[in-house]
Amino acid sequence: MTYKEKYENWISSNFIDVELKKELEQLVDEKEIEDRFYKDLEFGTGGLRGIIGAGTNRMNIHTIGKATQGLSDYLKSKYTEKISVTIAYDSRNMSIEFAKAAAETLCGNGILVNLFEKLTPTPILSYAVRQLKSKAGIVITASHNPKEYNGYKVYGEDGGQVTDEVAKNIITCVGSVEDFSKVKNMGFDNAKQNGALEIIGENIYLSYLDKVKNLTIRKDLVNKYASDLKIIYTPIHGSGNLPVRRVLKELGYNNVFVVKEQEMPNGDFPTVPYPNPEEPKVFELALEMANDINPDIIFGTDPDCDRIGVVVKGDEGKYKVLSGNQTGVLLSNYILNSLSETDQLPSNGVVIKTIVTTDMVDAISKKYNVEVLDVLTGFKYIGEKIKEFEKTCEKDFIFGFEESFGYLAGNFVRDKDAVIAAVLICEMTLYYKNKGLSLYDALIGIYKEHGYYKEGLVSIELKGKDGANKISNILENLRYSKQESINNNRIVKKMDYKLGLEMDLISNTEKSIKLPKSNVLKFVLEDGSWFVVRPSGTEPKMKIYLSVKGDSLENASKKIIDLRKNVMVIIDKAGTN
């Protein structure tokens, strides 16, 4: 069926919402119509994510309904016992409406729904799935994407995002729902009245906060000095405001100053271009406050409160936004050191990171005889390993992180958790403050001990059908490229995660990569530098990750600039072939 035929079907269908039809009737740009209908919004390995609006390639109640019908069919084929699904949502536009639409379809399929009564962070959804013994979880969020986006993430009964095998089966079921008329439905009020839908009260929330508080490592330190720490926090109009502030208050952090302009939930995110703590601009208002407050630490969480960005006072009293890698390195070092000093470090402990995350954590972990495991990009792969170790007792999970501002400690949540991270960051800042050091001082100390690692990221936005094709072509050209060096720096290894092969280009040998298949390429250079190229799983972007190690901050900064420039020449060339 052509995009035009799909468009006409929506206009004439009795099943399509009237307001969505009106939206379509107002369209005059043929390119826009094509983009909305040239494909169905893909139910990928994590669920749906797309621009809100009418069309098969958009987020709306019908694409939500189709995805949920497919999920329902999958769950009913897998489980014979009573099935429940837990649903949460964040502050984005249409989040409540999409959560209700998903609930109505699940209830229409005879599946019990537990729905949070107010906006809730993604990690609390992960926790609730486990506590309520649900077979699946759904969270309505587009995480840190721009305001025009929303999403639909699916979680398994372990509380982690569904992994590749399960996702594949769900995708098959979603694909089998050929017509919106096949989507079952039970009205929201009716579902509540007959007990098919239950509203989650405060008990889950409170038990989660208790577990977060128990992750405090140096309890005496926090009990005695927490009130000495000055904190500026911004929830960036998202779901983190209440849980982050509450848990910090209960731990004794009484000097928490919230950025008022960004405190209240708002799906338009009026004070920022992107509600993303990776973007320094989100901290502009916080930095204005800092002039008067002089905080020890500044941090912000994204709309669904699974990512956290940190700002510290650097040299010459200027504030610096830390990279995700820098925060991860600081936390890894602090946690391992603190567990070691308090005799809590497990003998078979493991830190888990992704293949695009800094190698610096390897050097830190080696000092404490702790193993580091690399997994594919995406926190679900970290969650998958935690599940595996819980079952086999082979390793004891200590900490997991990825460069994109995601961190996790403890075993009761299976996704990145900015509430947990906030608690550990405050404790870490307090620890160094009591030693007369800032977090920046601590970071410089780690560099001096382990080497000056520097990472970079280039995101190239390539929208629509043409953009997706270009990304695919670039990766294919790089895959079969005969490039031997970059600026006289030999390429010594090439990892092709789609083929599952690691190729040693010096010895001309190959070995298998024991990770799930993914369209990702990694190139390692003779001096230890590396770069990775992959399509984004959540946005119309291609991402290039870069890493170097220098003998000073200045040297590392120069090396990363040079590597970036030379890699982009190769990327541009691959795009024109």
C-alpha positions, 0 to 999 in steps of 0.5 A: 500500500502506498503512503497516499493510499494509507493517508486516504484510508485514515481519512475515510476510516470509521476507527480513526479519531475525529481530531486526528482526521482534522489534523490530516485534512489540514496538511498541504505539504506532500512531503509531510504526508509522505513522511507520516505514512511512508512506513508504520512507526517501528516497534523497535527493540525498546518499543515506540518513539516518534513525533506526536501526531496523526499518521502511521509513522507518528505517536498517537492513540491508534499506533499506541493501541496497535502496539499494545494489542501486539503486546497483549497477544504476546503475553497471552501466548506466553503465560497461562496464568493471570497476567498484569501489566504496570504502566507509568508516564512522565510529563510529556504532552499526551503522556497521560492520554497514551497511558490510558489508551494502553490501559484500555487495550490491555483491559480489553484483552483481559489483562489486569492493569496497575496504573500510577496515579501521577507522573512517575520516573521510569526507574520506579516503574522498573521497581514496581513491575518487580514488586507487583509481580507483573509480567510486563511494564510500560512507560510513556516517555521519550526520555530526553528527546525534543518536546514534539516526541513521545514514546512507549517503552516495554519492560519485562517481568524482571523490571528491565527493558525487554531484550532482543529475543523477547522484543523480536517476538513482540514485534512479530505480534505487533506486525500481525495486527493489520487493522486498527479494527482488531485492537480490543478496548475497554473504556477507562471508567468501566475498567476501573469499576469492574476491577480490571484497572487498579490505581497504584497508591503510595506504598510502592513509592515509599518502599522504593525510597527506603531502598534508595536510602539504604544504598548510602555507603558512608551512613555516619558521614551522611547522618552527621554532615548532610545538612552542610551540603549546598545543592541546586537541583532542576527537574527540567519540568519532569517527573524527578521533582518530588522523589529526588527532593523527598529522598534527599530531605529524608537523608538530611540534605536540607539545603536543596535549592530547586530551580523554580522556573523548571520545577513544575511539569510541562511537556512544552519544556519552555525554558530549554531547547531540549530537556536533556541534561547532556545539554549545558543550556539546561543549566543556565538558570541553575548557574544564575542561582549559583551566583547567590547560593554558591552550591557544592553541587548542581544537577538536573534530571531528564523528564522521566528521571533516568538520566542525570547531568552534573555541574561542578565548580572547576579551576578559577571558580568557574562551573563546568558541566561534567560529561557522562563519562566523567560522572561515571568515573567519579562514581565508580571510583567513589563507590569502589573506594568506599566499599573497600574502606568499609569492608563491603567490597564483594570478592566477585564484584563487577562493574558493567559499562557499554562499548562506547563508554570510557575505558578509564573505569577499567584502570580504576576497577583494576586497582580494586580487583574488580572485573569490568564487563562491556555490553552493547549500547543501551542500558537494557543490556546492563539490566540483562547481565544483572538478571543473569548474575542474580540467577547464576550467582557468578558475579556480584553487581556493584555499579553500571553506567553508560556515557549518556548520563545513565547510572545504577547501583543496587539490585532492585531497579533494572534500568538507569536511575537518576534518583539513585544517582542523585543520592550517591552524587550527594554522598560523594560530594559530601565525602570530598567536601569533608576532605577540603576537595571539590568534585573537580579536584577529585576528578583531577586526582583520578586523572593524575593516577590513571591517565587523562582520558577524553571522550567525544560524541558527534551526532548527525541528524538525518531525518526521514526516509532519505536520512535512514537510507544515508545512515545505512549506506555510510555504515555499509561503506565503512564496514567494507572499507580498506582504510588502514590508518588515520593520520598515520595512526594505524587501525589495529582492530575492527569490531563489527557487532553486526557480523559478531567479529573482532578483526585484528588487522595486524595479525590478520586474525578473527575472533567472535564477539559474544554479544547480541548482533547490532549494526555497530562498528568500532575501530581501535587505533595503534595508540589506544584511541578508538571510535564507534559508529552506530545509528541511534536507536531512539532518534533519526541520528547517526552517532560517532563516539570518540576516545583518546588517552593523553598525558595531560588535559591539554594533550588529551583535548588536542588529541580528541580534536584531531581524531574527530577531524580525521574521523569526520573526513572518513565519515563524509567520504563514506557518505558520498560513495 
